[in-house]
Amino acid sequence: MKDCHRFLAFDLGAESGRAVLGTLEGGRISLEVIHRFRTEGLVMLGVRQWDFTRIYEEMCAGLAICVRKYGPELDGIGVDTWGVDFGLVAPDGTVLANPVHYRDKRNEGMMDHAFQSMPREEIYAATGIQFLPFNTVYQLLSMVRAHSPLLEIADSLLLMGDLFGYLLSGRRACEYTNASTTQMLDPRRRMWHEDLLARLGLPRRLLLDPIPPGTVLGPVLSEVAAATGVSPHTPVIAPGTHDTASAVAAVPLGAHSAPWAFLSSGTWSLLGAELDEPCITDESRRLDFTNEGGVGGRIRFLKNIFGLWLVQECRRAWERDGKSLDYAALTAEAEAAPAFAAIINVDDPRLLAPENMPETIQALCRESGQPVPKTRGEIVRCALESLALKYRQTLRGLDVTLNRKTERLHIIGGGVQNRLLCRMTADACGVPVVAGPIEATALGNIGVQAMAIGAIDSLETMRRVIADSVTLDMYQPEHTTPWERLDS
């Protein structure tokens, strides 16, 4: 076994993507961001969708940059993405259309249609998945109800991580962690739920049997090698293709073993715990917890929460006048704004895809009889405090459901950079917060690739390696009383 391994991770989020080179050497992983690019969707002919060909072009550009800097040899390439969205592929291998964005309006009303064929309680008992209007099951149901001709032409459905893996390797596959986000998978058997698919009238023939994270899809396509200069022998590896699965795999536990929870903080916030088996109970259904697949056969028992999307969309609205704003400046304005002036329900569906996020937040405050935030700092502070309160409520529900007491909360992902939100979260939840790593998803992606080729022997070893490779920040709860009053 050689002493140094290099892997390229493509970490694609809903706002931006990164090509990250990971070097495993001496029991540590070092990262270098090779290329950054935008991934945001677009609206075309009234449909919100992903420009997947442009994203693919950016990925090839990132791979070419890596080759120019470090040569053609890589030990692996892996892609992780957001969940639920998919592309359809024809029998001849053609990708039939741009994948539709999960925030598109086609999903409206689809949950109610599904419940007419299979009651809500039965769907949850079958899948253990949180009810979100954009889950793959409802997107697919919308196409069935619209008699989409694409369903007749296609012979396979590829979730986004699998789609980009296919473009790099030529192999169509369905990786388990992303398949688990669809609300069509049986979490106990870890296969498609045949009865659910039949009762909802969904096309089973499009679904490939899930493969585990760490599966080698094959060597990179010759056309990709020719275009980028990478060795044609480079393996394309399916990591935890769902970005949160890769991020949670990178929680830097070290020797810590007391009950812990994670908060993957980015466009979305995902707060939960890691389990060996699904937890599907009346209480978990009432609180709308989800059982998603993880690396190493684990279950990510979590709740999806609107995250820094609230701030991202505020920034986008304020930048329409042409003036650029950075997140650090907005956070500083929020820190200077009065505390606890107004709190909104971050689960309100109007926050999913509003035309104007600041105005939507103001309207929610006005409707609830609270002071209406006026300045940028007041609006961002309202969003951040509302998120922290939601984290508190979710963590309490998690502990009640699992009959335990969380002793440490690990915040991972880009939201770690928002130190104000980290401090708020420690105070709101009343537990110590360990913040980091920022690039958890890329680290988890790279770690699973290393496991796939035998350079790391287990998930536990991977987490120890990551703990030794990163710098972490600690936040102790200091001002818990105001949050207790809010939640009383």
PyMOL commands that set and color helices and strands:
alter all, ss='L'
color gray80, all
select helices_A, chain A and resi 52-70+105-107+110-117+120-127+136-145+149-153+160-169+176-182+194-200+204-206+222-228+243-249+282-286+295-297+309-321+327-336+349-351+357-367+376-402+414-417+419-429+440-452+459-469+481-486
alter helices_A, ss='H'
color red, helices_A
select strands_A, chain A and resi 4-12+16-25+28-38+42-44+47-49+76-80+86-89+156-159+185-186+191-192+215-219+235-238+260-265+268-275+290-293+299-306+408-412+433-435+473-475
alter strands_A, ss='S'
color yellow, strands_A
deselect
rebuild
show_as cartoon
